Amino acid sequence: MEQMLICLSLALIAGLLMSRAAKAVRLPAVTAYLLTGLLLGPFFLGRLGLSRFGFGFGSLAAVEGYGILTQVALGFIAFVIGNEFRLSALKHMGRRAVTVGIAQAVITTALVDIALVALHFARPDVISLASAITLGSIAAATAPAATLMVVKQYKADGPLTKLLLMVVAIDDAVGLVLFSASYGVANALEQGRIDPVSVVLEPLLEIALSLALGAAAGYLLNLLEVYFHSRSKRMSLSVAFVLLTVGLSMTEFEINGTRCGFSLLLVCMMTGTVFCNVCPTSDELMDRLDRWVSPINILFFVLSGAELDLTILTNPMVLLIGVVYIAARSAGKISGSFLSCRATSCSPAIQKYLGITLLPQAGVALGMAATAAELSDGHMVRNVVLFSVLVYELVGPTLTKLSLTAAGEIRPEGRTSARVENQPEAPVELS
């Protein structure tokens, strides 16, 4: 236990120190945390055998031992994102967010499917048809954690930022449906039969159950919150409810042979959405909660960086499929966002930059890839997703920052010192 505490504390300190170095070259803090994890991971400092003293992670299994911490961090991130779905914001751009969220995800999946299916017919020995279809649906998922971290660090605000946070959240629900349907088709191709329960019923049931559980938790949190007048106790109650929803979302059960489960991100996001719409003091609580969970968020990204498996870079087939996947997914996100934003009469800045801000990909995609491991070459799917996460997580946050800056929604560069007033950052134009 003491070794675990030492390891987490040193990882947190290293991440903070690395963020200061990243500041000098104008990189987002989230990139610094990911690089810290990569350096502390089993492919760099972890190889030196210092992990027994609490410095670094000696193996991927050791990193996975902190999995509950990453789940808790995702729960808090989703809870905060739920704050973006206030009725006032939904009335203004709710329909637009849903349209863009669905359209860009479907277009991305279609383009990746086309590219990888074409690769399958050109080189059947490289990737199976089932894996190509599955990877197409995984491409729809984005990384809400990295996006939110950039937005918070640079205090981004404006129409693009508001739409971005909504679309990132909607992506999870759309991606879940697309993945479940595609994975069901992939299984049918390998087994010779289609199971409508796993293709249609289970994903829809998971979404419905997640939204219902989150709504109930958010309403109950508001009912209990009125009994406490101390700010610290109200914040503690909010923390307790996020932990509760994270725990409940990990449970699974069956009803007449139908698997029933929950999406952690959807449950916690819905909890935050309902709570923020019914509690008049939710703004203050969200601000205090965001400050309290900052160390957990830093550790989440450090652990995410340590989990990046660099051995996949030695497999040329993974690199080939990964390059095709990244190119097709990037084209899908950018073109899908542009077309859907144009169709919904978004501003030129949103049309131009939204797709770039949707490129980061991480935990949700890795979870889908783990499910796809049952395919005949499921290891290939996982390795390709790991490769894409390695690329997207290291460059995605910087692209998000540059896009929001170019759109004029990052003005002061986030607080660098409590003693010095923030100065506006010079605008950056993306070509």
C-alpha positions as CSV (number, residue, x, y, z in Angstrom):
1,M,0.0,0.0,0.0
2,E,2.8,2.4,0.9
3,Q,4.5,1.7,-2.5
4,M,1.2,2.5,-4.3
5,L,0.9,5.9,-2.5
6,I,4.6,6.7,-3.2
7,C,4.1,5.8,-6.8
8,L,1.0,8.0,-7.2
9,S,2.6,10.9,-5.4
10,L,5.8,10.8,-7.5
11,A,3.7,10.4,-10.7
12,L,1.7,13.5,-9.8
13,I,4.8,15.6,-9.0
14,A,6.5,14.5,-12.2
15,G,3.4,15.4,-14.2
16,L,3.2,18.8,-12.6
17,L,6.9,19.5,-13.3
18,M,6.6,18.3,-16.9
19,S,3.6,20.7,-17.4
20,R,5.9,23.6,-16.5
21,A,8.4,22.4,-19.2
22,A,5.5,22.1,-21.7
23,K,4.4,25.6,-20.9
24,A,7.7,26.9,-22.3
25,V,6.9,25.4,-25.7
26,R,3.2,26.3,-25.5
27,L,2.0,22.7,-25.3
28,P,-1.2,21.9,-23.4
29,A,-0.8,20.4,-20.0
30,V,-2.6,17.2,-20.9
31,T,0.2,16.5,-23.5
32,A,2.7,16.9,-20.7
33,Y,0.9,14.5,-18.4
34,L,0.7,11.9,-21.2
35,L,4.4,12.2,-21.9
36,T,5.1,11.9,-18.2
37,G,3.2,8.7,-18.1
38,L,5.1,7.4,-21.2
39,L,8.4,8.2,-19.6
40,L,7.4,6.6,-16.2
41,G,5.9,3.6,-18.0
42,P,7.4,0.1,-18.6
43,F,9.2,1.1,-21.8
44,F,11.4,3.8,-20.4
45,L,12.1,4.4,-16.6
46,G,10.0,1.3,-15.7
47,R,12.7,-0.8,-17.3
48,L,15.3,0.4,-14.7
49,G,13.6,-1.6,-11.9
50,L,12.9,1.5,-9.8
51,S,9.2,0.6,-9.5
52,R,9.9,-1.4,-6.4
53,F,10.8,1.9,-4.8
54,G,7.7,3.5,-6.0
55,F,9.2,5.3,-9.0
56,G,7.8,4.4,-12.4
57,F,5.6,1.5,-13.5
58,G,7.4,-1.8,-14.1
59,S,4.8,-3.4,-16.3
60,L,1.5,-2.8,-18.1
61,A,-0.1,-5.0,-15.5
62,A,1.1,-2.7,-12.8
63,V,-0.5,0.3,-14.6
64,E,-3.8,-1.6,-15.0
65,G,-3.8,-2.1,-11.2
66,Y,-4.7,1.6,-10.9
67,G,-7.8,1.0,-13.2
68,I,-10.3,2.1,-10.6
69,L,-8.6,5.5,-10.4
70,T,-9.0,6.1,-14.1
71,Q,-12.7,5.0,-13.9
72,V,-13.3,7.5,-11.1
73,A,-11.6,10.3,-13.1
74,L,-13.7,9.5,-16.1
75,G,-16.8,9.7,-13.9
76,F,-15.9,13.2,-12.6
77,I,-15.1,14.3,-16.2
78,A,-18.5,13.1,-17.5
79,F,-20.3,14.7,-14.5
80,V,-18.7,18.1,-15.3
81,I,-19.5,17.7,-19.0
82,G,-23.2,17.2,-18.0
83,N,-23.1,20.9,-16.9
84,E,-23.0,21.8,-20.6
85,F,-26.5,20.4,-21.2
86,R,-28.4,23.1,-19.4
87,L,-31.9,23.8,-20.8
88,S,-30.9,27.3,-21.8
89,A,-28.0,25.9,-23.9
90,L,-30.1,23.1,-25.3
91,K,-32.8,25.6,-26.5
92,H,-30.1,27.6,-28.3
93,M,-28.1,24.8,-29.9
94,G,-29.5,21.4,-28.7
95,R,-30.9,20.4,-32.1
96,R,-27.7,21.5,-33.8
97,A,-25.5,19.5,-31.4
98,V,-27.5,16.4,-31.9
99,T,-27.5,16.7,-35.7
100,V,-23.8,17.4,-35.9
101,G,-23.0,14.7,-33.3
102,I,-24.8,12.0,-35.2
103,A,-23.8,13.1,-38.7
104,Q,-20.1,13.4,-38.1
105,A,-20.0,10.0,-36.3
106,V,-21.8,8.2,-39.0
107,I,-19.7,9.8,-41.8
108,T,-16.5,8.9,-39.9
109,T,-17.6,5.3,-39.5
110,A,-18.5,5.1,-43.2
111,L,-15.2,6.5,-44.4
112,V,-13.1,4.2,-42.2
113,D,-15.2,1.2,-43.2
114,I,-14.7,2.0,-46.9
115,A,-11.0,2.5,-46.4
116,L,-10.4,-0.7,-44.4
117,V,-12.8,-2.9,-46.4
118,A,-10.9,-1.8,-49.5
119,L,-7.6,-2.7,-47.7
120,H,-9.1,-6.1,-46.9
121,F,-10.0,-6.9,-50.5
122,A,-6.5,-5.7,-51.6
123,R,-4.7,-7.6,-48.8
124,P,-7.0,-10.2,-47.2
125,D,-4.0,-11.5,-45.2
126,V,-3.6,-8.1,-43.4
127,I,-7.1,-7.5,-41.9
128,S,-10.3,-9.5,-41.9
129,L,-13.6,-8.1,-43.0
130,A,-15.1,-8.4,-39.5
131,S,-12.2,-6.4,-38.0
132,A,-12.5,-3.8,-40.7
133,I,-16.2,-3.2,-39.9
134,T,-15.5,-3.1,-36.2
135,L,-12.7,-0.6,-36.5
136,G,-15.0,1.7,-38.5
137,S,-17.4,2.0,-35.6
138,I,-14.7,2.5,-33.0
139,A,-13.5,5.4,-35.1
140,A,-16.6,7.4,-34.2
141,A,-15.6,7.6,-30.5
142,T,-13.7,10.7,-29.2
143,A,-11.9,11.5,-25.9
144,P,-14.0,13.8,-23.7
145,A,-11.3,13.9,-21.0
146,A,-8.5,15.4,-23.2
147,T,-11.0,17.9,-24.7
148,L,-12.3,19.1,-21.4
149,M,-8.8,19.4,-19.9
150,V,-7.8,21.7,-22.8
151,V,-11.0,23.8,-22.4
152,K,-10.5,24.1,-18.7
153,Q,-6.8,24.9,-18.8
154,Y,-7.2,27.8,-21.3
155,K,-10.6,28.9,-20.1
156,A,-12.0,28.5,-23.7
157,D,-15.5,30.0,-24.1
158,G,-17.7,30.7,-27.1
159,P,-20.0,29.0,-29.6
160,L,-17.4,26.5,-30.8
161,T,-16.5,25.4,-27.3
162,K,-20.1,25.0,-26.2
163,L,-20.9,23.0,-29.3
164,L,-17.8,20.9,-29.0
165,L,-18.5,19.8,-25.4
166,M,-22.1,18.8,-26.4
167,V,-20.9,16.9,-29.5
168,V,-18.2,15.1,-27.5
169,A,-20.8,13.9,-25.0
170,I,-23.3,12.9,-27.7
171,D,-20.5,11.0,-29.5
172,D,-20.4,8.4,-26.7
173,A,-24.1,7.5,-27.2
174,V,-23.8,7.4,-31.0
175,G,-20.5,5.5,-30.9
176,L,-22.1,2.9,-28.5
177,V,-24.9,2.2,-30.9
178,L,-22.6,2.1,-34.0
179,F,-20.1,-0.2,-32.3
180,S,-22.7,-2.6,-31.0
181,A,-24.4,-2.8,-34.4
182,S,-21.1,-3.2,-36.3
183,Y,-19.7,-5.7,-33.8
184,G,-22.9,-7.7,-34.1
185,V,-22.5,-7.8,-37.9
186,A,-18.8,-8.7,-37.5
187,N,-19.7,-11.7,-35.2
188,A,-22.3,-12.7,-37.8
189,L,-19.7,-12.8,-40.5
190,E,-17.5,-15.0,-38.5
191,Q,-20.2,-17.3,-37.0
192,G,-22.6,-17.3,-40.0
193,R,-25.6,-15.9,-38.1
194,I,-27.0,-12.6,-37.0
195,D,-28.2,-12.1,-33.4
196,P,-30.7,-9.2,-33.4
197,V,-30.6,-9.0,-29.6
198,S,-26.9,-8.1,-29.5
199,V,-27.0,-5.9,-32.6
200,V,-30.1,-3.8,-31.7
201,L,-31.7,-4.5,-28.3
202,E,-28.6,-4.6,-26.0
203,P,-27.1,-1.2,-27.1
204,L,-30.4,0.6,-26.9
205,L,-31.1,-1.0,-23.6
206,E,-27.7,0.1,-22.3
207,I,-28.3,3.7,-23.3
208,A,-31.8,3.7,-21.8
209,L,-30.7,2.2,-18.5
210,S,-27.7,4.6,-18.3
211,L,-29.8,7.7,-18.9
212,A,-32.5,6.5,-16.4
213,L,-29.9,5.7,-13.7
214,G,-28.1,9.0,-14.2
215,A,-31.4,11.0,-14.1
216,A,-32.4,9.3,-10.9
217,A,-29.1,9.9,-9.3
218,G,-29.1,13.6,-10.4
219,Y,-32.5,14.2,-9.0
220,L,-31.7,12.4,-5.7
221,L,-28.5,14.5,-5.4
222,N,-30.6,17.7,-5.6
223,L,-33.1,16.4,-3.0
224,L,-30.3,15.7,-0.5
225,E,-28.2,18.7,-1.3
226,V,-30.8,21.1,0.2
227,Y,-30.2,19.6,3.7
228,F,-26.6,21.0,3.7
229,H,-25.7,24.6,3.9
230,S,-21.9,24.3,4.2
231,R,-20.1,24.6,0.9
232,S,-17.7,21.8,1.8
233,K,-20.5,19.4,2.8
234,R,-22.4,20.1,-0.4
235,M,-19.3,19.4,-2.4
236,S,-18.6,16.2,-0.4
237,L,-22.1,15.0,-1.2
238,S,-21.5,15.7,-4.9
239,V,-18.3,13.7,-4.7
240,A,-20.1,10.8,-3.0
241,F,-22.7,10.7,-5.7
242,V,-20.2,10.6,-8.5
243,L,-18.4,7.8,-6.8
244,L,-21.8,6.0,-6.3
245,T,-22.8,6.4,-10.0
246,V,-19.3,5.1,-11.1
247,G,-19.7,2.1,-8.9
248,L,-23.3,1.4,-10.1
249,S,-22.4,1.8,-13.7
250,M,-19.9,-1.1,-13.4
251,T,-22.6,-3.6,-12.6
252,E,-24.0,-6.0,-15.1
253,F,-27.0,-8.4,-15.0
254,E,-29.2,-10.5,-17.3
255,I,-32.9,-10.5,-18.0
256,N,-34.2,-13.5,-19.9
257,G,-30.8,-14.0,-21.4
258,T,-30.4,-10.4,-22.5
259,R,-27.2,-8.7,-21.1
260,C,-28.0,-5.5,-19.3
261,G,-25.3,-3.0,-18.4
262,F,-24.5,0.7,-18.1
263,S,-22.2,3.2,-19.8
264,L,-20.1,4.9,-17.1
265,L,-19.8,8.1,-19.2
266,L,-23.5,8.3,-20.0
267,V,-24.6,7.6,-16.4
268,C,-22.3,10.3,-14.9
269,M,-23.0,12.8,-17.7
270,M,-26.8,12.4,-17.1
271,T,-26.3,12.8,-13.4
272,G,-24.5,16.1,-14.0
273,T,-27.1,17.2,-16.5
274,V,-30.2,16.6,-14.3
275,F,-28.5,18.1,-11.2
276,C,-27.3,21.2,-13.0
277,N,-30.8,21.9,-14.4
278,V,-32.7,21.4,-11.1
279,C,-30.2,22.8,-8.6
280,P,-30.0,26.7,-8.5
281,T,-26.5,26.7,-7.0
282,S,-25.0,24.0,-9.3
283,D,-22.6,26.5,-10.9
284,E,-20.7,27.2,-7.7
285,L,-20.6,23.5,-6.8
286,M,-19.3,22.5,-10.2
287,D,-16.5,25.1,-10.0
288,R,-15.4,23.9,-6.5
289,L,-15.7,20.2,-7.6
290,D,-13.5,20.9,-10.7
291,R,-10.8,22.3,-8.5
292,W,-11.0,19.4,-6.0
293,V,-10.6,16.7,-8.7
294,S,-7.8,18.3,-10.5
295,P,-5.1,16.0,-9.0
296,I,-7.2,12.9,-10.0
297,N,-7.5,14.2,-13.6
298,I,-3.7,14.7,-13.7
299,L,-3.1,11.1,-12.5
300,F,-5.7,9.9,-15.1
301,F,-3.6,11.2,-17.9
302,V,-0.3,10.1,-16.5
303,L,-1.7,6.6,-16.1
304,S,-3.1,6.8,-19.6
305,G,0.4,7.7,-20.9
306,A,1.9,4.8,-19.0
307,E,-0.6,2.4,-20.6
308,L,0.5,3.2,-24.2
309,D,2.1,0.0,-25.5
310,L,5.1,0.9,-27.6
311,T,5.7,-2.7,-28.7
312,I,3.0,-2.2,-31.3
313,L,5.4,0.1,-33.2
314,T,7.5,-3.0,-34.2
315,N,4.7,-4.6,-36.1
316,P,4.6,-3.2,-39.7
317,M,1.1,-4.6,-40.4
318,V,-0.3,-2.7,-37.4
319,L,1.5,0.5,-38.6
320,L,0.0,0.0,-42.1
321,I,-3.6,-0.5,-40.9
322,G,-3.1,2.3,-38.3
323,V,-2.0,4.8,-40.9
324,V,-5.1,4.0,-43.0
325,Y,-7.3,4.1,-40.0
326,I,-5.9,7.5,-38.7
327,A,-6.1,9.1,-42.2
328,A,-9.7,7.9,-42.8
329,R,-10.9,8.8,-39.3
330,S,-9.3,12.3,-39.5
331,A,-10.9,12.9,-42.9
332,G,-14.3,11.6,-41.5
333,K,-14.2,13.8,-38.5
334,I,-13.2,17.0,-40.4
335,S,-15.4,16.5,-43.4
336,G,-18.4,15.2,-41.4
337,S,-18.2,18.1,-39.0
338,F,-17.9,20.6,-41.9
339,L,-20.8,19.2,-43.8
340,S,-23.1,18.8,-40.8
341,C,-22.2,22.3,-39.5
342,R,-22.8,23.8,-42.8
343,A,-26.2,22.1,-43.1
344,T,-27.2,23.4,-39.7
345,S,-26.0,27.0,-40.5
346,C,-23.1,27.1,-38.0
347,S,-20.6,30.0,-38.3
348,P,-17.7,29.7,-40.7
349,A,-15.3,29.3,-37.7
350,I,-17.2,26.3,-36.3
351,Q,-17.4,24.7,-39.7
352,K,-13.7,25.1,-40.1
353,Y,-12.4,24.0,-36.7
354,L,-14.9,21.7,-35.0
355,G,-13.7,18.6,-36.8
356,I,-10.1,19.2,-35.7
357,T,-11.1,19.5,-32.1
358,L,-12.9,16.1,-32.3
359,L,-9.7,14.2,-33.3
360,P,-8.5,13.1,-29.8
361,Q,-9.3,9.4,-29.0
362,A,-8.6,7.4,-25.9
363,G,-10.5,5.5,-23.2
364,V,-13.9,4.9,-24.9
365,A,-12.2,3.5,-28.0
366,L,-9.9,1.2,-25.9
367,G,-12.9,-0.1,-24.1
368,M,-14.6,-1.0,-27.4
369,A,-11.4,-2.6,-28.7
370,A,-11.2,-4.8,-25.5
371,T,-14.7,-6.0,-26.3
372,A,-13.7,-6.8,-29.9
373,A,-10.9,-9.1,-28.6
374,E,-13.3,-12.0,-29.2
375,L,-12.9,-11.7,-33.0
376,S,-10.6,-14.1,-34.7
377,D,-8.0,-11.3,-35.1
378,G,-9.2,-9.1,-32.2
379,H,-5.6,-8.5,-31.1
380,M,-5.1,-6.7,-34.4
381,V,-8.1,-4.4,-33.6
382,R,-6.7,-3.6,-30.2
383,N,-3.2,-2.9,-31.5
384,V,-4.5,-0.6,-34.2
385,V,-6.6,1.3,-31.7
386,L,-3.6,1.5,-29.3
387,F,-1.5,3.0,-32.1
388,S,-4.2,5.5,-33.0
389,V,-4.5,6.5,-29.3
390,L,-0.8,7.0,-29.1
391,V,-0.9,9.4,-32.1
392,Y,-4.1,11.2,-31.3
393,E,-3.5,11.7,-27.6
394,L,0.0,13.2,-28.2
395,V,-1.0,15.6,-31.0
396,G,-4.8,15.9,-30.5
397,P,-4.8,18.3,-27.4
398,T,-2.4,20.6,-29.2
399,L,-4.6,20.7,-32.3
400,T,-7.6,21.4,-30.1
401,K,-5.8,24.3,-28.5
402,L,-4.7,25.7,-31.8
403,S,-8.2,25.4,-33.3
404,L,-9.9,27.1,-30.3
405,T,-7.3,29.8,-30.4
406,A,-7.7,30.4,-34.1
407,A,-11.5,30.6,-33.6
408,G,-10.9,33.4,-31.0
409,E,-12.3,31.3,-28.1
410,I,-9.0,31.1,-26.1
411,R,-8.1,34.6,-25.1
412,P,-6.2,34.5,-21.8
413,E,-3.9,31.5,-21.7
414,G,-5.1,30.0,-18.4
415,R,-3.7,31.1,-15.1
416,T,0.1,30.6,-15.0
417,S,0.7,32.3,-11.6
418,A,-1.6,33.4,-8.8
419,R,0.5,36.5,-8.5
420,V,0.4,37.7,-12.1
421,E,-2.6,38.8,-14.0
422,N,-3.3,36.7,-17.2
423,Q,-2.3,38.3,-20.5
424,P,-4.1,37.6,-23.8
425,E,-2.4,35.0,-26.0
426,A,-1.6,35.9,-29.5
427,P,-4.0,34.4,-32.0
428,V,-2.8,31.4,-34.0
429,E,-4.0,30.9,-37.6
430,L,-4.3,27.3,-38.8
431,S,-3.7,26.9,-42.4
